[in-house]
Amino acid sequence: MPPKIILVVDDNVGNLRLVDQALKNDYKPVLMTSGEQALKYLQGNKPELIILDVNMPGIDGYETIKRIKANPETERIPVIFFTEQADNESELEGLGHGAADYVSKPVTPKLLLHRIRMLLELYDHRYHLERMVDQKTQQLLAMKRTTINALASLAECRDPNTGGHIKRTSLYVEVLARALAGHHRFQHFLTEERIENIISAAPMHDIGKMGIPDAILLKEDRLTLAEFAVMKEHVFVGEQTLRAATLELGFPSFLDEGLEMCAAHHERWDGSGYPRQLKEEEIPLGGRIMAVADVFDALVTRRPYKEPVPLDTAIRIITEGAGTHFDPNIVDVFSTQTESFRHILEHCRD
């Protein structure tokens, strides 16, 4: 394994030579005499550690570390301040700027080596732990999505039309949620975590159809009023199923988003939807987003009782539904994403 690179920055050439002699048997020191030189070097290089003098002409140590920590490429490199100011106030100021340690001049070579070794071991250990956490997080996310898709696919076994619908609406919801994050009405609370939860929950919006009798679910003609009343029950079945799951889980999760999406994706902006006749922002955001995705997909796909409408007609129907069926702000965003919807439809047909 090649020796670890340590960038040493000090305007005093004598100090540089001393540090170079102390480090060169164990590490690969790179010597610089100014903050400007160091910052230029860091544009294309990434040492394992930086030893930085505080008092230098031009860009001093405080300004240099400020720029190092402001750069995502270098912010995680540990920095040791190297200075003749050994008082507590100076040390606290240095640590406050993001330094990992503080070494006083004149340097004791063995002490410096010990501090460097301990600091590098600490940072290596932290990096290893962070990698493990990231890996576990990705595994949990993959498990979550796999479980959701497995549950949602049960609906596909009952109704062949549902499987493609689940996949397409989930993709439409992802497009809308990410685009809405840039809208002034939504950007403050559509965090990446919230977006991820909405995307994860989307495949579950019709899970309640598992409780609908085959004679109604698979009927190849329009439903009677009585049959439609039974079909409406799928929102309660899905809501109750996910409410039981959230209570058993006992802490907030994407299931809360799924519960709301199940219960609210047939509500309408003007209050004429079902099951609770919620209106406007009484309707949970996930339900409002899914309403657009759900109706769009119903329009552009063939069902046993109808032929698909042309894409442009579906876009016009969604647009004309702003303020009555749909949240007008979500329709505004939908209007900017129609090519993405077209692409999803073309690549995810039944």
C-alpha positions as CSV (number, residue, x, y, z in Angstrom):
1,M,0.0,0.0,0.0
2,P,1.5,3.4,-1.0
3,P,2.2,5.8,1.9
4,K,-0.6,8.2,2.8
5,I,-0.2,11.8,1.5
6,I,-0.1,14.6,4.0
7,L,-0.2,18.2,2.8
8,V,1.9,20.5,5.0
9,V,1.3,24.2,4.6
10,D,3.6,26.8,6.4
11,D,5.3,29.9,5.2
12,N,8.4,29.1,7.3
13,V,10.7,26.9,5.2
14,G,12.5,25.8,8.3
15,N,9.3,24.4,9.8
16,L,8.5,22.6,6.6
17,R,11.9,20.9,6.6
18,L,11.4,19.8,10.2
19,V,8.0,18.4,9.6
20,D,9.2,16.7,6.4
21,Q,12.0,15.0,8.3
22,A,9.5,13.8,10.9
23,L,7.0,12.4,8.4
24,K,8.9,11.1,5.4
25,N,9.7,7.6,6.8
26,D,6.0,6.8,7.4
27,Y,4.1,9.1,5.1
28,K,4.4,11.1,1.9
29,P,4.6,14.8,2.8
30,V,3.7,17.4,0.2
31,L,5.1,20.8,1.2
32,M,3.5,24.2,0.4
33,T,4.4,27.7,1.6
34,S,1.0,29.4,1.3
35,G,-2.7,29.0,1.5
36,E,-3.0,29.9,-2.2
37,Q,-0.7,27.1,-3.2
38,A,-2.5,24.6,-1.0
39,L,-6.0,25.5,-2.4
40,K,-4.6,25.2,-6.0
41,Y,-3.1,21.8,-5.1
42,L,-6.4,20.6,-3.6
43,Q,-8.2,21.3,-6.9
44,G,-6.8,18.1,-8.3
45,N,-5.4,16.2,-5.4
46,K,-6.9,14.7,-2.2
47,P,-4.4,14.1,0.6
48,E,-5.4,12.0,3.6
49,L,-4.6,14.8,6.1
50,I,-3.6,18.5,6.1
51,I,-1.2,20.3,8.5
52,L,-2.0,24.0,8.2
53,D,-0.2,27.0,9.7
54,V,-2.5,29.6,11.1
55,N,-0.4,32.8,10.6
56,M,0.6,33.1,6.9
57,P,0.7,36.2,4.6
58,G,-2.0,36.4,2.0
59,I,-4.7,33.7,2.7
60,D,-4.1,32.8,6.4
61,G,-4.9,29.4,7.9
62,Y,-8.5,30.4,9.0
63,E,-9.5,31.5,5.5
64,T,-7.8,28.4,4.0
65,I,-9.6,26.0,6.2
66,K,-12.9,27.8,5.5
67,R,-12.5,27.2,1.8
68,I,-11.4,23.6,2.3
69,K,-14.6,22.9,4.4
70,A,-16.8,24.7,1.9
71,N,-15.7,22.4,-0.9
72,P,-17.6,19.1,-0.9
73,E,-14.5,17.4,-2.5
74,T,-12.3,18.4,0.5
75,E,-14.5,19.1,3.4
76,R,-14.0,15.7,5.0
77,I,-10.1,15.8,5.0
78,P,-8.9,16.2,8.6
79,V,-6.9,19.4,9.3
80,I,-4.4,19.9,12.0
81,F,-3.7,23.5,12.9
82,F,0.0,24.2,13.3
83,T,0.8,27.5,15.2
84,E,3.0,29.2,17.8
85,Q,-0.2,30.5,19.5
86,A,-0.7,27.9,22.2
87,D,-3.3,29.7,24.4
88,N,-6.7,28.1,25.0
89,E,-8.5,30.9,23.2
90,S,-6.5,30.4,19.9
91,E,-7.0,26.6,20.1
92,L,-10.8,27.0,20.6
93,E,-10.9,29.4,17.6
94,G,-9.0,26.9,15.5
95,L,-11.3,24.0,16.5
96,G,-14.3,26.2,15.8
97,H,-13.2,26.7,12.2
98,G,-13.3,22.9,11.7
99,A,-9.8,21.8,12.6
100,A,-9.6,18.2,14.0
101,D,-6.6,18.9,16.2
102,Y,-4.2,21.7,17.2
103,V,-0.4,21.3,17.5
104,S,1.9,24.0,18.9
105,K,5.3,25.0,17.6
106,P,8.1,24.2,18.0
107,V,6.9,20.7,17.1
108,T,8.1,17.5,18.8
109,P,8.4,15.0,16.0
110,K,7.3,11.9,18.0
111,L,4.3,13.8,19.3
112,L,3.3,15.0,15.9
113,L,3.6,11.4,14.5
114,H,1.5,10.1,17.3
115,R,-1.2,12.8,16.8
116,I,-1.3,12.1,13.0
117,R,-1.5,8.3,13.5
118,M,-4.3,8.6,16.0
119,L,-6.3,11.0,13.9
120,L,-6.0,9.0,10.7
121,E,-7.1,5.8,12.5
122,L,-10.1,7.7,13.9
123,Y,-11.1,9.0,10.5
124,D,-10.5,5.7,8.8
125,H,-12.8,4.1,11.4
126,R,-15.5,6.7,11.0
127,Y,-15.3,6.3,7.2
128,H,-15.7,2.6,7.6
129,L,-18.7,3.0,9.8
130,E,-20.3,5.5,7.4
131,R,-19.8,3.1,4.5
132,M,-21.5,0.3,6.6
133,V,-24.4,2.6,7.5
134,D,-24.8,3.7,3.8
135,Q,-24.7,0.1,2.7
136,K,-27.3,-1.0,5.3
137,T,-29.5,2.0,4.4
138,Q,-29.4,1.0,0.7
139,Q,-30.2,-2.6,1.6
140,L,-33.2,-1.6,3.8
141,L,-34.4,0.7,1.0
142,A,-34.2,-2.2,-1.5
143,M,-35.9,-4.6,1.0
144,K,-38.7,-2.0,1.5
145,R,-39.3,-1.5,-2.3
146,T,-39.2,-5.3,-2.9
147,T,-41.7,-5.9,-0.2
148,I,-44.0,-3.2,-1.4
149,N,-43.8,-4.5,-5.0
150,A,-44.5,-8.0,-3.8
151,L,-47.6,-6.9,-2.0
152,A,-48.8,-4.8,-4.9
153,S,-48.2,-7.7,-7.3
154,L,-50.9,-9.7,-5.4
155,A,-53.4,-7.2,-6.9
156,E,-52.0,-8.0,-10.3
157,C,-52.8,-11.7,-9.7
158,R,-56.4,-10.8,-9.2
159,D,-56.7,-8.3,-12.0
160,P,-54.2,-8.3,-15.0
161,N,-55.0,-4.6,-15.7
162,T,-53.8,-3.6,-12.3
163,G,-50.2,-4.6,-12.6
164,G,-49.3,-2.3,-15.4
165,H,-51.4,0.4,-13.8
166,I,-49.4,0.1,-10.5
167,K,-46.1,0.4,-12.3
168,R,-47.1,3.3,-14.5
169,T,-48.8,5.3,-11.7
170,S,-45.8,4.8,-9.5
171,L,-43.5,6.3,-12.2
172,Y,-45.9,9.2,-12.8
173,V,-46.0,9.9,-9.1
174,E,-42.2,10.0,-9.0
175,V,-42.1,12.5,-11.8
176,L,-44.7,14.7,-10.2
177,A,-43.2,14.5,-6.7
178,R,-39.7,15.4,-7.8
179,A,-41.0,18.3,-10.0
180,L,-43.2,19.6,-7.3
181,A,-40.2,19.9,-5.0
182,G,-39.1,22.9,-7.1
183,H,-42.6,24.6,-6.8
184,H,-42.8,27.4,-4.4
185,R,-45.9,26.0,-2.7
186,F,-44.3,22.6,-2.0
187,Q,-40.5,23.0,-1.8
188,H,-40.4,23.7,1.9
189,F,-41.9,20.4,3.0
190,L,-41.3,18.1,0.1
191,T,-38.0,17.0,1.5
192,E,-36.0,14.1,-0.1
193,E,-37.3,11.8,2.7
194,R,-40.9,12.8,2.0
195,I,-40.4,12.4,-1.7
196,E,-38.9,8.9,-1.2
197,N,-41.8,8.0,1.1
198,I,-44.4,9.1,-1.5
199,I,-42.6,7.2,-4.2
200,S,-42.4,4.1,-2.0
201,A,-46.0,4.3,-1.0
202,A,-47.4,4.8,-4.6
203,P,-47.6,1.0,-5.5
204,M,-49.9,0.5,-2.5
205,H,-52.7,2.9,-3.5
206,D,-55.0,0.2,-4.9
207,I,-54.0,-2.6,-2.5
208,G,-57.6,-2.5,-1.2
209,K,-58.8,-4.1,-4.4
210,M,-57.7,-7.4,-3.0
211,G,-60.9,-7.2,-0.9
212,I,-63.2,-6.7,-3.9
213,P,-65.2,-9.7,-5.2
214,D,-64.1,-11.0,-8.6
215,A,-67.5,-10.6,-10.1
216,I,-67.1,-6.8,-9.7
217,L,-63.3,-6.4,-10.0
218,L,-63.1,-8.4,-13.3
219,K,-66.4,-7.3,-14.8
220,E,-66.0,-6.6,-18.5
221,D,-68.7,-3.9,-18.6
222,R,-69.5,-0.8,-16.8
223,L,-70.4,-1.2,-13.1
224,T,-73.9,-0.6,-11.9
225,L,-74.4,1.9,-9.2
226,A,-74.6,-0.9,-6.6
227,E,-71.5,-2.5,-7.9
228,F,-69.7,0.8,-8.0
229,A,-70.6,1.3,-4.3
230,V,-68.9,-2.0,-3.6
231,M,-65.8,-1.0,-5.7
232,K,-65.5,2.2,-3.7
233,E,-64.9,0.1,-0.6
234,H,-61.4,-0.7,-1.9
235,V,-60.2,2.6,-0.4
236,F,-61.4,1.6,3.1
237,V,-59.9,-1.9,2.8
238,G,-56.5,-0.5,1.8
239,E,-56.7,2.2,4.5
240,Q,-57.6,-0.3,7.2
241,T,-54.9,-2.7,6.2
242,L,-52.2,-0.1,6.3
243,R,-53.5,1.5,9.5
244,A,-53.1,-1.8,11.2
245,A,-49.6,-2.1,9.9
246,T,-48.6,1.4,11.0
247,L,-50.0,0.8,14.5
248,E,-48.0,-2.4,14.8
249,L,-44.9,-0.7,13.5
250,G,-45.3,2.0,16.1
251,F,-43.2,4.8,14.5
252,P,-43.6,7.1,11.4
253,S,-42.7,5.5,8.1
254,F,-43.6,5.4,4.4
255,L,-46.7,3.3,5.4
256,D,-48.3,6.5,6.8
257,E,-47.9,8.0,3.3
258,G,-49.4,4.8,1.8
259,L,-52.3,4.9,4.2
260,E,-53.2,8.5,3.2
261,M,-52.7,7.7,-0.5
262,C,-55.1,4.6,-0.3
263,A,-57.7,6.7,1.5
264,A,-57.5,9.9,-0.5
265,H,-56.6,9.2,-4.2
266,H,-60.3,9.4,-5.2
267,E,-61.0,12.6,-3.4
268,R,-61.5,15.7,-5.6
269,W,-60.3,19.3,-5.1
270,D,-63.8,20.7,-5.1
271,G,-65.0,18.2,-2.4
272,S,-67.1,16.0,-4.7
273,G,-64.9,12.9,-4.5
274,Y,-65.1,9.9,-2.2
275,P,-65.0,8.5,0.4
276,R,-65.0,11.5,2.8
277,Q,-65.7,14.4,0.4
278,L,-62.5,16.2,1.4
279,K,-61.6,19.3,-0.5
280,E,-58.6,21.3,-1.4
281,E,-55.7,21.0,1.1
282,E,-57.8,18.8,3.4
283,I,-56.7,16.1,0.9
284,P,-53.3,14.7,1.8
285,L,-50.6,15.7,-0.7
286,G,-49.9,12.1,-1.6
287,G,-53.6,11.6,-2.5
288,R,-53.6,14.7,-4.6
289,I,-50.6,13.6,-6.6
290,M,-51.9,10.1,-7.1
291,A,-55.3,11.5,-8.2
292,V,-53.6,13.1,-11.3
293,A,-51.5,9.9,-12.0
294,D,-54.4,7.6,-11.5
295,V,-56.9,9.4,-13.7
296,F,-54.3,10.0,-16.4
297,D,-53.5,6.3,-16.6
298,A,-57.2,5.4,-16.6
299,L,-57.7,7.7,-19.6
300,V,-54.9,6.5,-21.7
301,T,-55.1,2.8,-21.2
302,R,-57.6,0.2,-22.4
303,R,-60.1,-1.2,-19.9
304,P,-62.6,-4.0,-20.4
305,Y,-65.4,-1.4,-20.6
306,K,-63.6,1.3,-22.7
307,E,-61.0,2.1,-25.3
308,P,-58.0,4.5,-24.4
309,V,-58.3,8.1,-25.3
310,P,-55.5,9.8,-27.3
311,L,-52.7,11.2,-25.2
312,D,-53.4,14.9,-26.1
313,T,-57.0,14.4,-25.1
314,A,-56.0,12.9,-21.7
315,I,-53.7,15.9,-21.1
316,R,-56.5,18.3,-22.0
317,I,-58.9,16.5,-19.6
318,I,-56.4,16.7,-16.7
319,T,-55.7,20.4,-17.5
320,E,-59.4,21.2,-17.6
321,G,-59.8,19.4,-14.3
322,A,-57.6,21.9,-12.4
323,G,-59.5,23.5,-9.6
324,T,-62.4,21.0,-9.7
325,H,-61.0,17.5,-9.8
326,F,-57.3,18.2,-9.2
327,D,-55.1,20.6,-7.2
328,P,-54.4,23.4,-9.7
329,N,-50.8,23.7,-8.6
330,I,-50.1,20.0,-9.3
331,V,-51.8,20.4,-12.7
332,D,-49.5,23.3,-13.5
333,V,-46.5,21.0,-12.7
334,F,-48.1,18.1,-14.7
335,S,-48.3,20.4,-17.7
336,T,-44.5,20.8,-17.7
337,Q,-43.9,17.0,-17.4
338,T,-46.2,15.6,-20.2
339,E,-43.2,14.3,-22.2
340,S,-42.1,12.3,-19.2
341,F,-45.6,10.9,-18.9
342,R,-45.6,10.1,-22.6
343,H,-42.3,8.2,-22.3
344,I,-43.5,6.2,-19.3
345,L,-46.7,5.2,-21.2
346,E,-44.8,4.1,-24.3
347,H,-42.3,2.0,-22.3
348,C,-44.7,0.5,-19.7
349,R,-47.7,-0.6,-21.7
350,D,-49.8,-3.6,-20.5
